[in-house]
Amino acid sequence: LSDLSNAQELDDRVVTLSQQGWDDETIAEQLTQEGFRSPLTPTLLVSTVKAIRLKHRIFRKRSQSHPRRVPGYLTIPQIAASLNISPHWIYHRINTGRITVTRDEDTKLYLFPDEPDTLAQFQDLLSEKLEKLRF
């Protein structure tokens, strides 16, 4: 996204419209009409708008500003914060099969044991000492 020639202008427009209360779908439609687009697509995707909005900590739902905690477990945002990495780095590895984990049926979250070894394993994956993790 940052490689787009008008990335900063797009960023500014999304922030302004979000702060005015526009929803992501409407912003995407409006900015597409103004000539903005997402990388590799001819239109501005709703997911791009949402990513920019969240990067600037403009939240629509309480859960976005108050991450859930589950006693005895670590969530993806908690692991990411502990390792100073993006949660998307973890989601990408789940989606590509490098991290094997299933969603908790009750919370619908990916949960990892809240144990020191969990973070150590993630650190090893990050530093490429491990190729895959299984939970």
C-alpha positions in Angstrom: 0.0 0.0 0.0 2.8 2.4 0.8 4.2 1.9 -2.7 1.2 3.6 -4.2 2.1 7.1 -5.4 -0.9 8.6 -3.6 -0.6 6.5 -0.4 -0.4 9.4 2.0 -3.3 11.2 0.4 -5.4 8.0 0.6 -4.4 7.6 4.2 -5.4 11.2 5.0 -8.8 10.8 3.2 -9.7 7.6 4.9 -8.8 9.1 8.3 -10.9 12.2 7.6 -13.9 10.4 6.4 -13.7 7.8 9.2 -13.6 10.6 11.8 -16.7 12.1 10.1 -18.5 8.8 10.8 -18.5 7.3 7.3 -18.6 3.5 7.2 -15.8 1.6 5.5 -18.0 0.5 2.5 -19.1 4.1 1.8 -15.5 5.3 2.1 -14.3 2.6 -0.3 -17.0 3.5 -2.9 -16.4 7.3 -2.6 -12.6 7.0 -2.8 -12.8 4.6 -5.8 -14.9 7.2 -7.6 -12.2 9.8 -6.7 -9.6 7.5 -8.4 -8.0 5.8 -5.4 -7.4 2.0 -5.5 -6.0 -0.8 -3.5 -2.7 -2.5 -4.6 -3.3 -4.9 -7.5 -6.9 -4.0 -7.9 -8.7 -1.3 -10.0 -10.9 -0.3 -7.0 -10.4 0.6 -3.3 -11.2 -2.5 -1.2 -13.2 -2.2 2.0 -10.5 -4.3 3.7 -7.9 -1.6 2.7 -10.1 1.1 4.2 -10.5 -0.9 7.4 -6.7 -1.6 7.6 -5.9 2.1 7.3 -8.7 3.1 9.8 -7.4 0.6 12.4 -3.8 1.6 11.8 -4.9 5.0 13.1 -6.8 3.5 16.0 -10.2 4.6 14.7 -12.5 1.9 16.0 -16.1 1.0 15.2 -16.7 -1.7 17.7 -15.8 -1.8 21.4 -13.9 -5.1 20.9 -11.5 -3.4 18.5 -10.3 -1.0 21.3 -10.7 -3.5 24.1 -9.1 -6.8 23.0 -10.5 -9.9 24.5 -8.7 -11.8 27.1 -9.2 -15.5 27.8 -7.7 -16.8 31.1 -5.0 -19.3 30.5 -4.6 -18.5 26.9 -2.9 -15.9 24.6 -4.7 -14.4 21.7 -3.0 -13.4 18.4 -2.9 -9.7 19.4 -1.3 -10.6 22.7 1.4 -12.7 21.1 2.0 -10.0 18.5 2.4 -7.3 21.1 4.7 -9.5 23.2 7.0 -10.1 20.2 6.6 -6.6 18.7 5.2 -8.0 15.4 2.1 -7.5 13.4 -0.9 -9.8 14.1 -1.1 -10.2 10.3 2.3 -11.9 10.4 0.7 -14.6 12.6 -2.5 -14.8 10.6 -0.5 -15.2 7.4 1.4 -18.2 8.8 -1.9 -19.8 10.0 -3.4 -19.3 6.5 -0.3 -20.8 4.8 -0.1 -23.8 7.2 3.1 -22.8 9.0 1.1 -22.5 12.2 -1.4 -25.2 12.9 -4.2 -24.1 15.3 -7.9 -24.3 15.4 -10.4 -21.6 16.5 -11.9 -22.0 19.9 -15.6 -23.0 19.5 -16.9 -20.6 22.2 -14.9 -17.5 21.5 -14.2 -18.1 17.8 -10.6 -16.9 18.5 -7.3 -18.6 17.8 -6.0 -19.4 21.4 -2.5 -20.4 22.4 -1.4 -21.8 25.8 -0.3 -18.9 28.1 3.0 -20.5 28.8 6.6 -19.2 28.4 7.2 -22.0 25.8 4.5 -20.6 23.5 6.3 -17.3 23.1 9.6 -19.1 22.7 8.2 -21.2 19.9 6.9 -18.1 18.1 10.3 -16.5 18.5 11.9 -19.5 17.0 9.5 -19.4 14.1 10.2 -15.7 13.7 14.0 -16.2 13.6 13.5 -19.2 11.3 14.9 -21.8 13.8 11.5 -23.6 13.3 9.7 -24.1 10.1 6.2 -24.9 11.6 4.3 -24.7 14.8 1.5 -26.9 16.0 -0.9 -26.1 18.9 
